[in-house]
């Protein structure tokens, strides 16, 4: 079982809950705060598929933070958490985590507790790097990394460093992931693969197939049939749906 809803107070965030632990989580450029059997964890940005069950719990709730917004809230650069699932106590003081654990546990729905945690933390830390939103918007619009860097008044190396901090990887990798998300959303709607490749900005269907294999660890046919597990397919930012 999986369900999600947009956050009412954290811009671009998605609240979600899953039970069963099956399926695969695919990369989407986001980071999550998790509540798993009374524990607070952080899911870093992924560059490939992860088994949903690597966070061992009967049920997991989370708040998925929009690409580039988590580092300011967490106080940790995204690249330090790439492809990792870590306890929040590894990042913040044990005393603070105990307090926040009590906060989330006090809510009947842990998602509401996670939302309250994120809202309070954001009020203390301030907004994320505004460049992150510009990079995401530019990549989603199909602009080149060079043009995004030029518009921001940066060199490409500077943009790469800022992107590592904000997203966990450089803008080209983020662009590949966001493009894949667009393509998989179209596949979920039943569009022919050739049409998907054209609409999502791939060179051709073969290029799309290679990227699905490289980033999702599966084939187009297996994904469409549900064998790939998680299909992150909701509005911005990409959300996730885990299937057995």
KAURCOR-V112603 format. One record per residue. N is the residue number from 1. RES is the residue in three letters. PHI is phi in whole degrees, 0 to 359 (* if undefined). OMEGA is omega in whole degrees, -180 to 180 (none if undefined). Layout:
n->[N | N]
res->[RES | RES]
phi->[PHI | PHI]
omega->[OMEGA | OMEGA]
//
This chain:
n->[1 | 2 | 3 | 4 | 5 | 6 | 7 | 8 | 9 | 10 | 11 | 12 | 13 | 14 | 15 | 16 | 17 | 18 | 19 | 20 | 21 | 22 | 23 | 24 | 25 | 26 | 27 | 28 | 29 | 30 | 31 | 32 | 33 | 34 | 35 | 36 | 37 | 38 | 39 | 40 | 41 | 42 | 43 | 44 | 45 | 46 | 47 | 48 | 49 | 50 | 51 | 52 | 53 | 54 | 55 | 56 | 57 | 58 | 59 | 60 | 61 | 62 | 63 | 64 | 65 | 66 | 67 | 68 | 69 | 70 | 71 | 72 | 73 | 74 | 75 | 76 | 77 | 78 | 79 | 80 | 81 | 82 | 83 | 84 | 85 | 86 | 87 | 88 | 89 | 90 | 91 | 92 | 93 | 94 | 95 | 96 | 97 | 98 | 99 | 100 | 101 | 102 | 103 | 104 | 105 | 106 | 107 | 108 | 109 | 110 | 111 | 112 | 113 | 114 | 115 | 116 | 117 | 118 | 119 | 120 | 121 | 122 | 123 | 124 | 125 | 126 | 127 | 128 | 129 | 130 | 131 | 132 | 133 | 134 | 135 | 136 | 137 | 138 | 139 | 140 | 141 | 142 | 143 | 144 | 145 | 146 | 147 | 148 | 149 | 150 | 151 | 152 | 153 | 154 | 155 | 156 | 157 | 158 | 159 | 160 | 161 | 162 | 163 | 164 | 165 | 166 | 167 | 168 | 169 | 170 | 171 | 172 | 173 | 174 | 175 | 176 | 177 | 178 | 179 | 180 | 181 | 182 | 183 | 184 | 185 | 186 | 187 | 188 | 189 | 190 | 191 | 192 | 193 | 194 | 195 | 196 | 197 | 198 | 199 | 200 | 201 | 202 | 203 | 204 | 205 | 206 | 207 | 208 | 209 | 210 | 211 | 212 | 213 | 214 | 215 | 216 | 217 | 218 | 219 | 220 | 221 | 222 | 223 | 224 | 225 | 226 | 227 | 228 | 229 | 230 | 231 | 232 | 233 | 234 | 235 | 236 | 237 | 238 | 239 | 240 | 241 | 242 | 243 | 244]
res->[UNK | UNK | UNK | UNK | UNK | UNK | UNK | UNK | UNK | UNK | UNK | UNK | UNK | UNK | UNK | UNK | UNK | UNK | UNK | UNK | UNK | UNK | UNK | UNK | UNK | UNK | UNK | UNK | UNK | UNK | UNK | UNK | UNK | UNK | UNK | UNK | UNK | UNK | UNK | UNK | UNK | UNK | UNK | UNK | UNK | UNK | UNK | UNK | UNK | UNK | UNK | UNK | UNK | UNK | UNK | UNK | UNK | UNK | UNK | UNK | UNK | UNK | UNK | UNK | UNK | UNK | UNK | UNK | UNK | UNK | UNK | UNK | UNK | UNK | UNK | UNK | UNK | UNK | UNK | UNK | UNK | UNK | UNK | UNK | UNK | UNK | UNK | UNK | UNK | UNK | UNK | UNK | UNK | UNK | UNK | UNK | UNK | UNK | UNK | UNK | UNK | UNK | UNK | UNK | UNK | UNK | UNK | UNK | UNK | UNK | UNK | UNK | UNK | UNK | UNK | UNK | UNK | UNK | UNK | UNK | UNK | UNK | UNK | UNK | UNK | UNK | UNK | UNK | UNK | UNK | UNK | UNK | UNK | UNK | UNK | UNK | UNK | UNK | UNK | UNK | UNK | UNK | UNK | UNK | UNK | UNK | UNK | UNK | UNK | UNK | UNK | UNK | UNK | UNK | UNK | UNK | UNK | UNK | UNK | UNK | UNK | UNK | UNK | UNK | UNK | UNK | UNK | UNK | UNK | UNK | UNK | UNK | UNK | UNK | UNK | UNK | UNK | UNK | UNK | UNK | UNK | UNK | UNK | UNK | UNK | UNK | UNK | UNK | UNK | UNK | UNK | UNK | UNK | UNK | UNK | UNK | UNK | UNK | UNK | UNK | UNK | UNK | UNK | UNK | UNK | UNK | UNK | UNK | UNK | UNK | UNK | UNK | UNK | UNK | UNK | UNK | UNK | UNK | UNK | UNK | UNK | UNK | UNK | UNK | UNK | UNK | UNK | UNK | UNK | UNK | UNK | UNK | UNK | UNK | UNK | UNK | UNK | UNK | UNK | UNK | UNK | UNK | UNK | UNK]
phi->[* | 217 | 213 | 207 | 206 | 297 | 290 | 276 | 227 | 249 | 305 | 78 | 274 | 232 | 264 | 216 | 212 | 219 | 226 | 111 | 75 | 273 | 93 | 226 | 262 | 260 | 295 | 215 | 85 | 259 | 232 | 232 | 264 | 240 | 238 | 227 | 50 | 83 | 247 | 260 | 227 | 235 | 258 | 284 | 290 | 263 | 245 | 201 | 288 | 229 | 293 | 301 | 282 | 290 | 268 | 279 | 193 | 291 | 214 | 228 | 246 | 204 | 238 | 269 | 268 | 302 | 309 | 88 | 263 | 289 | 303 | 297 | 291 | 275 | 75 | 224 | 296 | 299 | 295 | 288 | 244 | 301 | 62 | 241 | 236 | 231 | 291 | 299 | 295 | 283 | 249 | 243 | 294 | 300 | 297 | 294 | 292 | 298 | 297 | 290 | 299 | 296 | 299 | 294 | 296 | 284 | 263 | 297 | 249 | 303 | 299 | 294 | 294 | 295 | 296 | 295 | 300 | 296 | 296 | 294 | 295 | 297 | 294 | 273 | 265 | 88 | 285 | 288 | 302 | 297 | 297 | 301 | 295 | 294 | 295 | 299 | 298 | 295 | 294 | 293 | 276 | 85 | 283 | 282 | 299 | 298 | 289 | 295 | 297 | 297 | 295 | 272 | 73 | 237 | 280 | 296 | 293 | 296 | 297 | 298 | 297 | 296 | 290 | 302 | 292 | 280 | 245 | 99 | 204 | 289 | 295 | 292 | 295 | 301 | 299 | 298 | 293 | 295 | 295 | 298 | 299 | 300 | 295 | 293 | 297 | 289 | 299 | 300 | 274 | 86 | 288 | 301 | 300 | 297 | 294 | 299 | 301 | 294 | 293 | 272 | 96 | 273 | 296 | 192 | 296 | 296 | 298 | 303 | 299 | 296 | 290 | 297 | 295 | 290 | 261 | 254 | 68 | 210 | 253 | 301 | 296 | 293 | 298 | 299 | 276 | 95 | 287 | 281 | 85 | 295 | 235 | 282 | 220 | 271 | 300 | 301 | 285 | 304 | 258 | 217 | 231 | 260 | 242 | 290]
omega->[177 | 175 | -179 | 177 | 177 | 175 | 180 | -173 | 177 | -174 | 176 | -177 | 180 | 175 | -176 | 179 | 179 | 176 | 176 | 174 | -180 | 174 | -177 | 176 | -178 | -179 | 179 | 179 | -176 | 169 | -174 | 163 | -174 | 169 | -175 | 180 | 176 | 179 | 174 | -180 | 175 | 172 | -179 | 180 | -178 | 174 | 178 | -178 | 177 | 175 | -180 | -177 | 179 | 167 | -172 | 180 | 177 | 178 | 179 | 172 | -178 | 167 | -180 | -176 | -177 | -179 | 176 | -176 | -174 | -176 | 178 | -179 | -176 | -175 | -178 | 177 | -175 | -177 | 179 | -177 | -176 | 179 | -179 | 168 | -174 | 174 | 179 | 178 | 176 | -177 | -178 | -178 | 180 | 180 | -180 | -179 | 176 | 179 | -178 | 175 | 176 | 178 | -177 | -179 | -179 | 179 | 177 | 177 | -179 | 179 | 178 | 177 | 177 | 178 | 178 | 178 | -178 | 180 | -180 | 180 | -180 | 179 | -180 | -172 | -178 | -173 | 176 | 177 | -178 | 179 | -178 | -180 | 179 | 179 | -180 | -179 | 180 | 180 | 179 | 178 | 178 | 179 | 179 | 177 | -180 | -179 | 178 | 179 | -179 | 180 | 179 | -179 | -178 | 168 | -179 | 178 | 177 | 178 | 179 | -180 | 179 | 180 | 176 | 180 | -174 | -171 | -177 | 178 | -176 | -177 | 179 | 177 | 177 | 179 | 177 | -179 | 179 | 177 | 177 | 180 | 177 | -178 | -178 | 176 | 178 | 176 | 179 | 180 | 176 | -180 | 175 | -174 | 179 | 177 | 178 | -179 | -180 | -175 | -177 | 175 | 175 | 180 | 180 | -178 | 179 | 177 | 176 | -178 | 179 | -179 | 176 | 178 | -175 | -173 | -178 | 178 | -179 | 177 | 177 | -178 | 180 | 178 | -178 | 180 | 177 | -177 | -177 | 180 | -172 | 176 | -178 | -165 | -175 | 179 | -174 | -11 | 179 | 176 | 177 | 172 | -179 | 176 | -179 | none]
//
